[in-house]
Each structure stands twice: as structure tokens, then as C-alpha cells.
Amino acid sequence: MCNWLVCLAVIWSQNYCGENVCRNFFLHVGRSEEMEKTIYFDNAATTYPKPNKVYENMDKCYRNFGVNAGRSSYKLAREASNLIYDTRKKLASLVNYEHAEKVIFAPSATIALNQIIGGIEWSENKTVYVTPFEHNAIMRPLNYIKEKFNIKIEVIAFDPVTFEVDIAALNMKFSRNIPDFIFMSHVSNVTGFVLPIQEIIQSSKKYNSVIILDCSQSMGLIPIDVKKIRADYYVFAGHKTLYGPFGIGGFIDNSKMKLSETIVGGTGTDSLNLKMPDIYPGKYEAASPNILSIAGLNSALNWISDIGIDNIREKEIKLTKALIEGLKSIDKVKMYLPKNLNNHVGIVSFNIGDFNPNELGQMLDKAFNIAVRTGYHCAPLIHNFMNTEDMGGTVRISLGYFNTVEEICYLKNCFNEL
């Protein structure tokens, strides 16, 4: 067995497990048939499994007060409303924000981004900047707006080898084409690259640009301070790094701009008025709230508070380093990583020789019960940036808190068998 595997097992035993972990690993892990459970490496799509308290409290909520919040004054409805407000407060506290009422819930980050993009007053003279790392949750709505209003979309240039941005060149570009809006992923869902959002925001400051930050892969994993970052909108996906369930996402509104409503309907208040309420959060929250998913998110936020963001991130960083070292030893592997690995966490995309990513993913699934993501990962710009369009994209391994170094060692052994 490779020396690096021995080292990893020793490191893991020193940092997380007892002294018997290395011996147990070598006794019980090594061939695919000995691993009965699915080894899940697709946490960028959704973290899985969730903390036990998420499952337990969602069941408890639906059995005990799974009613329509905000629609009546009876006790169960009040309990549901209190849970929703408490979840807003927890999210606001997580990002050091004082206005819990401006935490807006939506069914997903994609719908939240559509609410933001659709709520902006667009005209032909508007210029939008994006990065090469953006998800289709941003790019498709912006493309729709471009076709409708003929706005200009500019891509911020990053070095394809180092992933670094030339701030001097960006300042020059901003001076020639003033940025009205900047959309940025905080962490790339394809590469795990932590974007230099602070430097880009600073460069745009004198233009009063509106900053929309997609925190789907970062909130709950990387500390976010609204007062320091000073973006206008922070979009979150409850089912990703927040470790909550599907069905709940949203955005935190830190902007002086007022969005138009894109989804209208019942809110449970002022029902004789055919217009949406003009106050937060009701202005942007039509329809019955998803109390079940909000209950799950509330429990996930409690779990994050108990574990600590720093501890969650530290564990993911150690797992990521182990994964990178393991992949390095594989013949003909090419990883798509930033030069500075301090700006990277949790996600590694790679290709191996002439293997088609989809075929490799199918082999890992069928032969070894390993779940990875393959293809283009809903990111339309990055594959031109990384020159992986004609290769069928990449294989993506995305780690979560519940992954282990044993699973990474098992993955390496499986590659050796292929």
C-alpha cells in the first residue's frame, strides 16, 4: 500500500480518531465489496447526510405544529410563526446582520436569484459584471434579461492557471465600462476556489455598484460579516453548506435599492389590499411558508452554532488536503486548483488521462459504490476558462463535514484498481 496512505491514516488518527483507527482502516477497507454503504462525494450539490437533529426536529415540527404560519392567531400558528422568525434571527446572526426582517425566504437559491434579478429596474445602458465561476442560477436569468433589455454582460478576467485576478487591469476595465451590478460566487461550485470578493468590491466602491454575492457554497462554512464585506445581497441555499433540507433558500437584503416584486400572492396580512405589503419580509414572501424546511434549517443552524464554523472549515480543509495529495499520486491526473490553496476548500475537479468524466463517474458508482458529480456542473463559463469543454467537463469530488479520511483512502485504492 502507498506510503501516502499510511501517512494520511496516521495524521487522521492523531487529529480526529483514536489510536486504533489506522489498524482498523487497513483491516476493513481496501476493496469495493467490503464497502457496503455509498461513499458520498457530491456535497456541493447538497450536503448529505444531514445532522441527526435536522431529521428529528423536522419530524417533530410536522407532527406537532406543521400548520400554516402567519394565517391565524391560534397557538399552533403562533408557534410556527415564532419558529420562522427565530430562523431569520439565527441567519442574521450568522452573518453579523442586525435586521432579521430582511432575511427573505424562498424555495431555493435559484428562485432567490430570480427574485433579485427580476426585481431590478433594467434598461439598455446597464452593465453587469460576472466571474468565470458563476452558476446557471445567475447566468440563465441574466441571459434572459440580456435578451429582453439588451444589457451588457462583462466577464471579470482571472488567470486560468493561478485563478488570480489582476486588480489593476480590473480597475482599468471598470473605468471604461462602469459596473452597475456585479454578480459573484463566494466559492466556486466547480473548483472550490474562494474568490477575492473583498478586492473586487473595493475596486467597484467608487462606482456605487450593486453587489450580489452567491453564498450557496460558503454560508455556514466560511465566516461572512455583512458589515465588513459590504455587499448588497447575500444569497443562500439551505441544503448546501448550511446543512439544512431542500426547499428553503433565500437572500439577505443589505441594499439601499428596493426590488420590485416578482412573485405576488397571499401573505396572510392585509388581505383586502390587492397590492403586496410594502414592508419586509412580506413584500417578497408570497404563498404559504415552507414550515417543514424552515424547521430543518433552524436545527441545522443550531448544529452549526454548536460545532462552530471554524471547526467545520478546519475539518474540510484537512480532508481537502488529503484528497489533493491522494489524487497527485494518480498517473495522468489533472486537477483544476488555484495556485494559492489557502483560497480553496472542499471541492476538487479533475480529469484523468483520456477517461471521459461521465464514464469515470459511472465506473466509480457501479464498481465501487462511490458517488461523484461529472460533467459541466451547471457552470457555463468555467469550462471555457479551464479548457474542459471538449473533454466533457470534469469529475468533481465535493467534501462535507461527515466525510472521513478513510473514504478518501478508499477512493485512492479504487483508482488504483481501475
N, C-alpha and C positions, 0 to 999 in steps of 0.2 A: 504494500500500500504506500501511496506517495507520502513523502516526508511532510508536505504542507498540511496534509490531513491530520497527521499526528500533532503538529503544532497547533492547528485550529482547535482540536479536541482539548488539548492541554490549556490553551487560552480560555476556552469556554468554561472548563472545569474550575479555573481559578476565579473567573469573574461572575459566573451565574450558578453553577451547579456544584454538587458535592464531588468528592474525590473519586467516586466510582463511575462518573459519567463516561470517561474515556473507555474504560473496560467494558461498560455496558453497551456503548456505541459499537465498538468493534465486535462484540459478541452478537448483537441483534440487528445491526444494519449493514447492508453490503450488497444484497441482491434484491431485485424488484419484487420477487414473490414474497419476500419477508416483510414488505411494507404494505399492509392491507389498506390503510387509510389513504385518501387522496392527499398528496403533498401540494398545498395551495400556494401558488406564487403569482397571483393576479390581484394583489391588494390595491393597485391603482384603479382597477375597475370598481371594486368595492372591497373594503376590509372584511375579512372572514377568517375565523368566526368572530362574532361579537362578544364583548364581555358578558358573562352569565347574567349579571344584573339587568342587562338590556332585555334579554329574553324573559326573565322573571317578572320584571316590572311592566312590560308590555302586556303580558297575560293578566297581571293583577289589575292594570288600568282598564282593560276592555271588560273584565268581569265585574268590576266594582263601580266605575264611573265613566264608562265608554259612551257618553251621551254628547249631544250637540252643544258645544260651549258657546256662550255669548248669545244664546237664543231664548233664555228664560232665567228666572231668578231662584228656581228651586235649588236645593242643596247640592245635588249631583252636578248640575250645570255650573254652579259656583266652583265646585272642586275642579272641574275640567278647566274652567277659565283661569283659576289660580295656577294650575299646572302649566298652562300656556304662558302666562306672564312670568312665572318662575324660570321657565326655559329661556325666555327672552333675556331676563336678567343675567342668567348664567352665561349666555353667549356674549352679551355686552361686557361682562366682567372678564371673560376670557381674552378679549382684545383691548381691555382698558378703555372702555367707552361708557359714557355716563347716561346715554339716552336709550334705555331699553325699549321704549316705544318705537324707536327707529330700526329695530331688528325686525325685518319683514320676512315672513314665512311664505314659501312657495313649495310646490310639489317636488322641485329639483333645482339644481344649479342652472340647468339649461333653460328652464322656464323663467327663473330669476333674471338671467341674462337677456332673455327675450323681453321681459318687462322693462328692463333698463334701456335696452337698445330701442325698443318700440316706443318708449316713453319720452325719448329725446326729440326736440324740435329740429328736424333735419332740413337742410337746404343745400343747393348745389355747391356752394362755396365752402362747405365744411371739409376739413382734412382730419382723417383718422390715422393714427399710428398703431401698428401691432408688432409683435415679435414673431420670429420664425417658429416659436414654440406653442402657438395658440391652438386650442381645441376647436372642433367644429361647433361647439356651443357658442363660440364667439364668431367664428369665420362665416358660418352659414347665415346667421341673422345679419351680419354686416354686409355680406354679398347681396342679400335681399334688399337692404337699404340702398346699396350702391346702384343696383339695377333700377330702383324706384326713383331715387333722387339724384343720381349721378355724383355722389360724393367721391372724394379721392381717398384711397387707402394706400398708405405707405408702410413698407416693412422696415423696421429698425435693423440695421446690419450688425450681425455678430460674426466673429471669426469662426469658420466651420471646423477648425482644428482645436482651438483653445476654448471656444464658446465665449470669448471675451468681447465686450463692446467697446468701440473706440469713442469715448465721450467727446473728444474734440471734434471728430467728424460728425457725431450726432448733433452737437451744438450748432455746427455749420448748417446741417440739414434742417434743423428746427428754424433757424433764422431765415431760410429760403422758403420753406413750406411750414408755416406756423401750425403747431399741433393744437387742434381744438379738443380732440379726445385721444387718450392713449389707453389701449386695452393690453393688459399684460397678465400672463400666468405667473403666479408667485413661484411655483415649482412645475417644471415640465413633466407632463404625464408620460412622456416617451423616454426621457433621459435622466430624470431625477435632478436635473440642473436647477439650482436655486438662483433665480435671475437677480441681477443687480438692480432691483426695483428702486432703491433709495437714490442711486446715482441718476437714473433716468428721470425720476420725479423731480430731483433737484434741477436737472437741465431744463425741465419744462416749466419750472415755477414762474418765471417772469412772463410767461405767455398765458397764465391762468388756465392752463389745460385742465380738463376734467379727466381724472384718473379712475379707471375701472380695473380693479385687481381681482383676478380669479384665484381664490384661495382654496379651490377644491382639493388640491393635493398638499396643502400646508396647514390649514387651520386645525389645531389640535396636535400638530407635530412640530411646528416652528413657532416660536413666540411672535405674536403680532401685537403691536401697540399702535392703535389708531392715532394717538397724539404725536407719535414720532414719525410714522410713515406718511401720514397726511394725504392719503388717497381719498377719493370721494365716495367710492362704492367698493365694498368688500363682499364678494360672492362666496357662498359656502355650500358644500354638499354634505348633508348629514351622514350619508352612508359611506363616506371615504375616511379621511384621516380623523374625523370626529367619532368614528366607530359606532354610529347610530344605524338605524334601519333605512331601507329605501322609503321613498315617499315624502321626505322632508329635506328641503334645502332653503335657499333664500338669499337675501342680501342685507348688509348693514349700510344704512344711508348716512354718510358723513358729509353730504354735499349741501351747498347753498342753492343748488339748482333744484327745481321742482319738476319731477317727471309727470307726464300725462299718464292717465290710467290706460292700460291695455286690456285688462280683464275686469269686467264690471258685473255686478250682480248683488245678491243678498249678503248683508253683513250682520244682520240681527239687530241693527240700530237704525233709527230714523227711517223706518220702512216706508212712510208715505212720500218720501223725497225720491224722485227719480234719478237724482244725481248721487254719485258716490260721496261719502263723507270727506270733508276736506282736512281731516286730521289723521295723524299716524296712530296705529298701523292700518286702520280700517280703509284708508284711501287705496291701498294696494293689496288688500286681502279679501277679495270676494269669495263667496262659497263657504261651505262648512269646513272648519279646520280639521286637519287630519290628526285627531287627538291621539290615536294609537301610535303613529310615528313620532309625534312630538313627545309622548311619554318615553319612547325608546331613546330619543335624542337626549332628553333630560337625564336619563340614567347613564347614558354614555358620557355626558358632561361631568356627572358626579364621579364616574370612574376615572376620567382624565385628571380631575382635580385630586383624587386620591393617589394615583400613580405619580402624577407630575409630568408636565410636558418635557422638562429637561431629561427625565429618566426614560420616557418613551423615545425621545430623539436619540439619546445616548445608546440605547439598545439597538435601534435601527441602524445607527452609524456603524456599530461593531459588526452587525450582520452584513451590512453592505460591504464593508472592507473585506470580510471573509469571503463573500461572494466574488468580488473582483479578483482577489488573489487566487481563488479556485479556478475561475474562468481563464485567467492568464496562462495557466498550465496546459490548457487545451490547444492542440495543434490547429492552426489556421483560424483561430477565433479573432474577431474584430469587435471591440466594444466601442460604443459611442458615448464618451465621457468628457466632461470639462477638464481642462488642464489642472485647475485647482480643485482638488477633491474635497476641500473644505466647503466648497459651494455645491455640494452634491449629497443626496441622501435617498435611500430607499428603493430606487428604480435603476435597473441596468438593462439597456437594449444592446443586442449583439447579433452578429451573424457568424456562421462557421463555414468556411470554405465555400463550396458550391451548393450547400444544402439550401433548399427553398425554406424560408421560415415556417410556412404553414405545414410543410411536410415534416419538418423537425418537431414542431409542436404536436402534431398527430402521433409521431413515434413516441415522444415522451409520455403522452397521455395513454396510448394503448399498451405500450410495453412496460411502462414504469409507474403509471398512475400519478403522473406529475402534471399539474395544471399551470400552464403559462399562457400568455397572450401573444398572438402572432399577427403580422400584417401591418396595417398603417395606423392603428390606434386612434382613429378619429382626429388625426392631426394632419391637415392637408398641406402645410408649408414645410414641415421639418424634414420630410424625406427628400425634397429637392436640396435642402440645406445640407443634409448628411450624405447625399448621393445614394439613397437606398430605394428610390422609386422603382427602378428596373429590377431590383432584387426581390421585390415582393414585400418590402418593408423590413421589419426586424422581428427577432424573438425578444420579448420583453419579460423580464422577471421583476416583479414588484413585491417588496417585502412588507410585512406588518409586524406588529408587536408580538403576535402569537407564533411567528416562525421561530425556528431554532437552528443552531449551527449543525445539528445532526442532519437536518433536512438538506442543508447546503452541501454537506459531505456526501449524502446520498445522491444528490443531483450530479455531483462530480463523478461519482462511481458510474452512474448511468451513462454519462457522456463517454466514459472510457469503454463501455460495452457497445456503444453504437458503431 
